[in-house]
Amino acid sequence: MAVRRVALLTAGGFAPCLSSAVGGLIERYNELDPSIEIIAYQHGYHGLLTGNKIVIDEAGRKQAGILHRFGGSPIGNSRVKLTNVADAVKRGLVKEGENPLTVAAEQLKADGVDVLHTIGGDDTNTTAADLAAYLHDNGYELTVVGLPKTIDNDVVPIRQSLGAWTSAEQTALFGENVIGEHRSGPRMLIVHEVMGRHCGWLTAASAAEYRKRLDAKEYAPALGLTRERWDIHAVFLPELAIDIDAEAARLKAVMDEQGNVNIWLSEGAGMHEIVEQLEAAGTPPARDPFGHVRLDEINPGQWFAKQFAEKLGAEKVMVQKSGYFSRAAAANAEDLRLIKSMTDLAVECALRGEAGVIGHDEEDGDKLKAIAFPRIAGGKAFDVNQEWFTDLLGEIGQPFKPAAPAAH
């Protein structure tokens, strides 16, 4: 099937790759076949359902390279699940009685789209797979080629998601300025809450990056400027068991000696305990269209700060979240190289009608290829047994206690 028109969309939360990935796809089509028309749906599946789109004209094609220097998404994001009919009706994206998959399919047919490029996480790409399957069953062939976007780096079976490296670097930078507050009061407790609902990769990777930055600095102990006070004293992840009483005793000793404690916290750490506490109190947390707990409404950082403040004898407590700072950053050099390799392959796969999500397949020797949609899943756990991470915990004096496997 000849490709005449392709469509792009970005969806889900931001990551430091969306703008560059859009630019990379446009550039590659220009290189291989500039006659192919390109459109972009505004705000992801929201724009697909409402028909809100732009045509990438000659001026847009010439300006595509500029996008590599920006974060965010020039074509906009949203969280829409095409199989969640009630949510789509409630938001006015479809009418009562309409099937969002049908509405989206009819829009793609009306727009004459042969290839759809989705840039997003597992929800975005599995939703695209649902759409492609629906179209196939209804006699319309559409090739969907996705790109893996998530700062959590938790897409199965993809080794490295776009934007995750940059987000770890930016999270470390944010943390450096936050932890600079550690002498703003006596017995200071700082909780740096990092994004990561199910996976602790970003928290762990950014902690390692932060400590590398500490290694490159010179200190003045005679003036009270010590590495120990700037260091991370605890790293809490969903994949680690957390004994709050034992950790409180360990961290109180740090507080007594150093005068401050700095905690690096994945927002998904201790999530089951927090949700159970809220449900027991009769205030169950709100959830998004995909059924995920709205973490911004339950404030995991505040919950942990409350657990530790009294036990540590903290006189001042500060909780800061780095998520929005890190996730909308422009891609760094490392991510730009990864984006380039993935967008180039995405276009080549699209032109030969090969569907899937582009990524280095961990189950196939880390080969870069289009991975079949049924194999894509979210929530890949961070491997806490990696030597660099266990060494990190050992250096900060935190016991290594992996969490028990989740019940099935």
N, C-alpha and C positions, 0 to 999 in steps of 0.2 A: 504494500500500500504506500503510495507516494504521500509524503508529508507536505501539506500546504499551509496549515496554520497550527501553531502551538500556543498553549496557555500556561501561564505561571501563576502560582499562588503561594503565599507564606501564611502559616497558621500556628496557633498555640502561643506560648510565651515567647518573648524575644530571646535571641542568643546572638553573640557577636559574629555572625556569619551571614545573616539573612540578606543584608544589603549587597555584600560582596557576591553571594551566590546568585542573586538576581542579575548582577552585572556580568558575572562569569558566563551564565547561560546565554545571555544576549550576545556577548562577544563571540562565543563559540559558534552560534548559529550564523553570525555575520561571516565568520571565517569559512565555514563549511558550505553554507547555502544561503546567501543573503536574500534570496527570493522568498524564503519561508516567512510568512507573516507571524508576528508575535503579539499576543494580547496578555494583559495581566488583570486578574480579578482582584478588586479592592477588598482588603480585610478578609482574605481567605475564603472559606466556604460561605461566609456572610454575603460577599459580593457575588459568588456563583449563584446563590439562591435568588438574589435580588436583581441580577443582571448588571451589577455595577462593575464596569470594566474600563480599561483604557487600552488604546492601541499604541504599541511602541513604534512610533514613527521614525523617520530618518534622523531627526534631531535627537530622539531618545537613544537610538542606536549609537550615535556618535558620542553621547555623554555616558555610556554604560561604564566606562573605566573609572569614572569619578566615584561610583558607588563603592569601590573597594576601600575608600578612605573614610567611610561612615559606618556607624552602627545603626541599630533600629532596622526598620523595613520601609523602604520608600513606597511599597504598595500596600502596606497595612496588614495587621493580624487581627484575629478574633478566635474565640473558642466556640466552635459549632460542631456538633456531632450529627451527621445526616440521618443516623438511625434513631435519634432521640426526637421523635415526632412531637411530643408534648412541649419540649423546650423550644423547638422551632416555631410552633404555633404561638406559644406564649410571647415570644420575641417579635412576632409579626413577620417572620421570614417566609412563612407559608400560610395558606389559609386553612381553616378547619376542614378536615377531610382530605387534605392533600398529603401525599407522601414526599418528604424532602428529597429522597433519592430520585423520584420521578421528575420533580421540579428541576433538580440539578442536571439530570440527564437531558431533559428537553432544552435547557439553556445551552449546554455543550453542543447539542445537535444544531440548534438555531445559530450558534456562533461558528459552526463548521470546524470545530476543534478536532484535530487528529491525534495530538499528543498533549497530555497534561503533566506538567512538572509541579510536584508538591514539595515544598521545603518545610519540614516540620519534624516533630517527634513521632513516637509510635502511634499515638492517637491520630495525628494528621495523615500518616501514611496508610494505616489500616482502614481509615475512613475512605481514602482514595481507592483502596483495594475493593471495598464494598461497592463503591460507585462503578468501578470498571466491570465488576462481576455483574452488576445490575444491567449495565449497558450491553454487555455481551449477551445476556439472557434475552434482551429485547432487540437484538439484531443490529446493534450499533457498536462497531469496533473502535476502541480507544486505547491507545498505549499510555499507561501511566508510569512515569519514572520519577521516583522520589529521591530526595536528599535528606540525610539524617541530621536533624538539628536538635540538640539539647545540651544545656550546660551541665546536666547531671551525668552525661556520658553513660547512659543506662539503657541503650537500645540493644536488644538481643538480635542477631549474634555479631553486632558491629563493634570492632575494636575501639575506634575513636570517632565520636560524633563531632560534627562541625561546631565550632564556637567554644568547646569545652576548655581547650588550652588557654584561650584568651580570657575566659571567665575566671579561671584559676589565678592567672596573673593579676587581673584586676581586683579580685577578691583579696589577694595578699596586699595589694597597694592600699585598698580601703582599710583593711585591718591594721596596717601600720599606723595610719593616722588615728584610728580609734584607740589603739593601745597606747598611743602617745598621751592619752588621758589618764594613765595609771597613777600619776602623782597629783591629780587634781583634788585629791582628798586623802586622808589617812584611811587605811584598811579598805582599799578600793577593789570592788568586784566588777569585772567587765565581761559581759557575755556577747560574743560576736556570733550572731545567727546567720548561717550560710544556707542558701537554697539547697534542696536535696530531699525530696519527699520520701523516696524509698531507697535511695542510693547515696552513700557517703563519699563517693569519689571526689566531688568538688571540694568538700570540706577537707578531706585528706590531702588532695593535691595542692590546694591553696595554702594549707598549713605548712606543707613541705616547702613551697615556694617562699612563703613568708620567712621561714627559718633560714633559707638560703640568703635572703636579703639581710637578715641579722648577721650572718657569718661574714658578710662583706663590709660590715661597719666597724669603726673603732670606738671604744668606750672610755669613760673617765670615772672609774670606781671611786677615786678620791673625792669626786664631786657628786657622788650619788647616782651617776649614770652607769648602770650596769646592764649587761645582757640578760641577767636572770630576771630583772624586773620587766624587761621588754618581751621576754620569751612567752610562749604558749605553755600553760600549765596543765591543760586537759583538752582532749579532743573526743567529742561524743558523736557517734555515728549510729544509724539504724542497725548496722551489722555488728555492733558491739553491745555486750551486756553492760548495764549500768547499775552498780550498787551504790545508790546515793549516799547511804550512811558511811560506807567505807571510803568513797571518794571525798566526802565532806571531811572526814578525819585526815585524809592525806593532804587535802588542799588547805585545811586550817593550819597545818604545819608550815605550808608555803606562805600563807598569809602572815603568820606570826614572825617568820624569818624575813620575808621580803617586803611586807606591808601592802601587797596587792596580789590579786589572782586574775589571770586572763584565761577565759574558756572559749574554745572554738567549737561551735555547736551546729551540727546539721539539723535543719528544721524538722526532719523526720525522726530524729532520735527520741525515744520514749513516747512515740506517737500513740501507741496502743494504750499506755497508761493515762495519757492526757484525755483521749477520747472516752475511755471508760469512766474517768472522773467526771467529765462533763455530762455524760449520759446518766450517770448515777444521780447527778444533781438536777436532772430534768431539763438540761439545756444542751441537747445534741447539736453538734457543729453543723453549719451549713455546708452543702456540697455543690460542686460545679456540674455542668451538663454531662461530664464523663463519670460522675459519681465520686470524684476525689474530694476529700475534706478541704475546705477553704482555709489553708494554713494561716493566711493573713488575718483571719478573724479569731483564731484561737491563741496566737502569740506564744509559740513554744519557748522563745527566748525569755519572756517574762515568767513563764511557768517554771523554768529551770532556775532562773534568778531567785524566785521566791523560795524554792527548795533549799538553795545553798546559802542565801544571805544570812539568815539567823545562825545556821550551823557554823559558818565561818567567822561570825562576829563582824561582818562587813558594816562599815559606817556609811558607805556610799556605794550605790549600785548603778551601773549603766548597761543598757541593752541596745545594741545597734545591729541593723540588718544591711547586708551588703548587696542583696539580690538585684535591686533595680539599678544600682551603680554598675555592677559587673555585666549584667546580661544585655545591656544596650550599647556596650562599647564597640568600637571599630575592631575588626579582626587584626590580630598581631601577625608577624611574619610567618610564624609556624602554622597558624590557621590558614593564612592566605595560600600557602603552598598546598595544604590539604584541600582547600576549596577548589583551587585550580585543577587539581588532578580529578576531583569528583565531578565538577561541572563539565569538564571535557568528556569524560566517559559517559555522563548522563545524556549528553547530546548525541554521542555516537550510538548509544543503545537505543535512543528514541528513533533515530533515523533507520535503524534496522529492525524496529518493531519489537525490541526486547524490553519487557516490563520488569519492574522490581525497584528495590531501594538500593542505591549505590553505597557501597561500604567495603571495608576490609573484613572479610568473612573469617571470624575466629574459628569456625568449624571446618575451614578449608584452607589452612595454612596462611591465614591473613591475606588471602588473595583479594585484590580490588575488583569488584564485579557487581552486577545487578543481582541482588539477593531476592529470591521469590517472596512475595508479600506474606504468604502463610507462615513463613519462618520468622517474621518480624514481630517482636513483642517488647513491651516496656518493663521497667522495674528490675533490670539486671543488677544484681547486688555487687557492691564493691568487694573485691577480694582482699580482705584484711590480712591475709597470710603472706602478702608480698613483703619481701625483706626490707625494702625501703620504708614501708609503713611500720612494721614491727620495730625496726631500729628507731624510728621517730618516737614511738611510745616509750621505748626503753630510755631514750635520752631525756625525756621529760618526766620520767619516773611513774608513768601510768601503767598499772597492771594490764596485761593483754587478756581480755576475756571476750571471745566471740559470742555473739548472741545465739541462742538455740534456734535451730531451723524452724521456719514458720510451719504451723500445722496445716495439712491439706485435707 
